[in-house]
Amino acid sequence: MAEPCPGLALRFQRRFLAARPLRSLPWPELEQSLRTAPDSALLADILHKTILHPLCVKYPPSAKYRRCFLTELIKKLESTAAEPLDELYEALADVLKEEEESTHCYKNYLLPSGDCVSLCESTALISGGTTGLLTWEAALHLAQWALQNPSLFRGRTILELGSGVGFTGIAICKSCQPRTFIFSDCHPLVLSQLRENLQLNGLSLEPDRTWSPQTESQGQEGEGQSCQTPKVIVAELDWGSVTEKQLLPLRADVVIAADVVYDPEIIVALVGMLQKLSTSRADRKAPEVFIASTIRNPATYQLFQAELDKAGIRWQVIPSHSSCNFLCDVQPDVTILQLFV
């Protein structure tokens, strides 16, 4: 029997592989389809596009997430007159047999190009004293915007501040053909996880491609490097202590950041870093800067804007896009600012 709701299994797949909140999956549409045509074939299709998908088998979401997902699927099956689906119960039995819950899990984001970004992330919001070990909403929003504006990144050197586990930068490297992409963060655990995720996605770091203020003299060779295989660098950057001179070799054309405006205590350091970047190119041409923020606390965000004004950094809001690419659930309150440093 043909699927009553074309594309429904693919929508489940996209959200499940990325371990999006279970409530955001299209359960109402599934219920409607099963009421219209109680057929276990649709559930089998969803099962094979999610739990049994090769990406899930190789890089699985947390056991708890998979268990809750399968439990909900079984509820939908049992609420209809459809034939029992042994595969569904067997899949749940397999998940229940797994060992104790890990502190890490995988998320797989399907890009519009057909490529995928697979990430190993922490299952906790705060781990090892940092919030940088998982992907936050603004990073997803910024990546989607970047993929809709690839010409801004093609053939250019991109510096990302606060890269975290690397989602935005990896998506840009796979889809926007930058010449060089510089991932940066300051927390040792985050930098270690970031390097692991780069390797997971085939973006290998050569021994001389880890940058720190002590090795800034390495500079950036390879101006003519193919954009198909961007040069990838991981930089340990402390916004407060790094100097303009140390930033010179990075030569960023574009600077991006996501979810870095969340703590009033780091805003002054962030604005100071942007001021340093404004004069950190040998040709004195300031980079283009884009910062995506989830506005959780309006007072903190207003403080950021006030500090930008105080530093003489002009800014404007980038209009929100209306189309949906690889993010299919409701967008949070995310704003992208373009800064003129």
N, C-alpha and C positions, 0 to 999 in steps of 0.2 A: 504493500500500500504506500502511496506517495505521502511524503511528510505533509500534514495538514497546514503547517505554518512554515513556508520556505525560509531557510536561513536561521531558524530557531536554534538548531544544534550548534551552528557556528557562533551564535551570540553567547551561548553557554560556554563554548570552548574558549573564546577570547577572554571572558571574564574569569572563568575558572582557572585557566593556566596562569593568569596574573594574580591569582588569589585575592581578587577583589572581594569586598564584603559580601557574604552570602545573600544578604537581603537585597543586593543590587542585581542579582541574577534574575532572568525573566521568568520567574515562577508563575505569575498570573497567566502569561501567554501559554505556558506549558499546560496549566490546568484547563484552559479554554480548548486547547488542541485535543487533549485527552477526552474532554467532554464531547467534543464534536466527533472524534473518531478514536475510541478506546483501543489503541493498538500499541503493543509493547515494542514495535519496531522503532518508534520515535525515541523511546527511552534507551533502546540498544544503541541507536545512533549517537545520542548524547553521551552515553557511557564510553563509547569508542573514541569520541572526540575530546574526552576529558580524562577520566581516570586511566583509561587504557591507551591514551595517546603516547607515542614514543617520547615526547618531551616530558610528560608527567612521569613516565616510568624512569627516565634518566635523571630528571631534575624535579623531584616531587615537591608540591606544597606541603605544609605541615601535616602530620598524621591527624591531628585534631580537625583541621580544615577538611581533609578528604573524608574523614569519618562523618562529620556533620553534613557534608554534601551528599554522600551516599545515603545516609539516613533519610534525608529530605526526598531524594529521588524515589526511595522505596515507599515512602508515605504516599507520594503521588501515584505510584503504580498500584498500591493496595487500595486506593480510593476509587479505582476504576474497575471496569469489568474486563480489563485486558488480561491476556495470558500471563502467568508468572514468568519472570525472567531470571533464570538461574544465575546467569553471569553477574547480575547485580548483587545478589546475596553472596556469591563467591568473592566478589571484589571487596565487599564490606568485611567478610571473614579474614581476608588477607591483610587489610589495614589493621584490624583488631589484633592480629598476631604480631604486629611490629613491636619493636622494643620501646622502652620508655621515650617519651617525647624529647626531641633534640632541642637545643637552644638556637639552632639555625634551620632554615628551610629555603626552598627555592621559589622564585617567581619568574614566569616566562611571559614576556610581552611580545605579541605578534605585531609587527610593523606593517604599514600599508604596502611596502615593497614585497612582502612575503617573507622577509627575513625575521629574525627573532632576537630579542635581548633576554638572556637568561642570567639571573642574579642569585647569589647566595646572600641571604639577609638574616638578621637577628629576628627572633620571634618576639622579642621584648621591645617596647618603645625606648627604654633606656637600658643600655648594656655596656658594662665596662666604663661607666661614667660619661657616656656620650649618647646622643640621639642620632648619630651619623651612620648607624649600622642597618638602616632600612630606608626604603624609598618613600619620600613624602609627596603629598598631592601636588605641590607646586612644581616639583621636578617632572611629573607626568605632563602637566599643563605646558611647561616651558618646552619640553621635547615635542609635544604635538604642534606647538606654534612654530618651532624651528623646522620641523618637517614640512610645514606649509610654506616656509620661506627659505628654501635651500640655497638660493643665490647669495644670501647674506653670509653663508659659511663656506661656499665652494671655493677651493683654492686658497683659503686664508688661514691664518694662525689664530686659534681660538684658545682663550684661557678661561677655565671654569673655576670660580671660587667656591669652596665648600662642596666638593664633588660628591662626598659621601660614598655610597657603594657604587656609584658610577652610571646610573641609568641614563640621564640626559646626554652625557658625553658619548656613551657607547651608541645610543640611538643616532646621534648626529654623525659619528664616525661611520656608521653603517649606511646612512641614507643621504648625507649632505656633502660628501667628498671634500672635507677640509684638507688643507695641505699638512697642517700640524694641529694636534689637539693636546692641550696641557691640562691634565686633571690636577687639582690641588686640594689639599686639606692639611690639617695640622695634628690630628690625633693619631698616634701610632697604630691603634687597633683599626681605625678607619682606613688608613693608608694600606695596611696589610690586606684587609678585605677587598679594597679597591683593586689592588694588583691581582688578587685571585680572580675577581670578576672580569678583569680585562683579558686574562688568559682564557677564562671560560668562554669568552666570546671571540677568541681568535685574534685579539689585539695584543700581540706579544711585545713585551718590553725588553729591549736589548740592554746589556749591562750598563751602558753609558746614558741610558734614557731615564734615570731617576735623578731629578734635579733638587738641589737644596742650595741655600745661600752660600754654603761653603764650596759648591762646585759650579757657581754661576758662570765662571769663565769659559765653560764648555760652549756656551752660545748655541746658536741654531744654524747649523749648516743645512744643506739640502734644499735650497730654495726651489729647485725645479722638480722636487719629488712628485711622483704620480699621486694624484688625489684619490685614486682607487685604493691605495694603501697608505693612509695618512701616517705620518710620524707621530707616535704616541709617547708622551712624557708624563711622568708622575712627579709633581712638585710638592715638597713639604714647605708650606707657606704659613708663617705666623704673621697675621696682618699687623700686629703691633710692632714687631721687631724688624721685619724685612725693610731694607732701604731702597730708595729709588735706583741707586747704582746697581744693587743686586738684581733688580727687576729688569734692567736694560736688556740682558741677553734673551729674555722671553719674547720680546717684540710682538706683543699681541695686537692683532687687528680688531678682534672682537672679544669682549669680556662678558661672560654670562654667570648667573648665580640663581639658585632656587632655594627658597625657604631658609634664607640667612638672616631675615629680619624677624626674629622671634624673641630676642632677649635684649632689653634696654642696655645691658652692660656691654654688649659687643657692638652696638651701633656706632659709637664714636670710632672704634677701631676699624670698622668696615668703611666708614666714610673717609677715614684717614688713608686706608688702603686705596680707595678710588682716587684720592688726590695724588698719591704716589704714582699710580698707573697713568695719570693724565700727562706726566712728563717723563715716562719711563721708556719712550722710544727714541732711538737715535735721531730720527727725523723730526722729533717733537710733535708728530701728528698724534692726537689723542685717539685712543681706541673707541669703537662703538660699544656701549654698555647696555645690557638688558638684565633686569632683575625681576624674577617672579616671586611673589609672596602670597601665602595663604594668610588672610587677615583674620587672625584669631583674637587679637586684642587691638582694637582700633587706636588706643592710646599709644601703644608701642609703634604702630605703623605711622601715626602722626608725628611721633618723636623722630623717626627716620627721615620723614619728609622735612621736618624742621631743621635737622642737622644738615641735610643736603642744601637747604636754602642758606643756612649759616655759612656753609663752605663755598657758596657761590656756584653750586652744581645745579644746573637747570634740569628739569625732568618733565616727561609727559607720559600719560597713560596710553599704552598700546591698545587699540580697540579689540574687544573680545571676538574670537572667531565663533561662528555659529555651527559650522559643520563638525561632525564627529569622525575621527579616524580610529585610532586604536583604543581610545577611552570611550566606553559606551555607557557608563553610569553617570548620574547627575554630577555636574562640575561643582566643586566647592567654591567658596568665595576667594578666587585667585585673581590677582592683578599683576600685569607685567608693566614695569616702568622702563622707558628708555631714558638713560641719563646722558647728559652732555657735559663731560668732564673737562 
